[in-house]
């Protein structure tokens, strides 16, 4: 059984994921449920970042969480504006099994995806331009 959390502190010493997915039994929550601590040898299944992510952060996440699928999504940018340099650095990380994905939502008018009445975001994965990197692609 898995859990999806948004901006949950997972006790990473440097970073807070925008979205994180993990197995429910792999963590223990703090009393206020605002922090999750992974049990020994357990890591997230998925780590999602929206917006700008510096290259050193991408590399640090790839090294710390070698089996975790990591995804970065950017609004208003084409893939070739942010993928090449980050991908080059991530490819140097050894012993990685998790997928590293990049997504681009090229339209600048992000408000067309929002329903202002109920606050929901309406998007499908085919509205995003994707690039997936699997460690076996080397």
Secondary structure, 3 states (H helix, E strand, C coil): CEEEEECCECCCCCCCCCEEEEEHHHEEECCCCCEEEECCCCCCCEEEEECCCCHHHHHHHHHHCCCCEEEEEEECCCHHHCHHHHHHHHHCCCCCCCCEEEEEECCCCHHHHEECCCCEECCCHHHCEEEEECHHHC
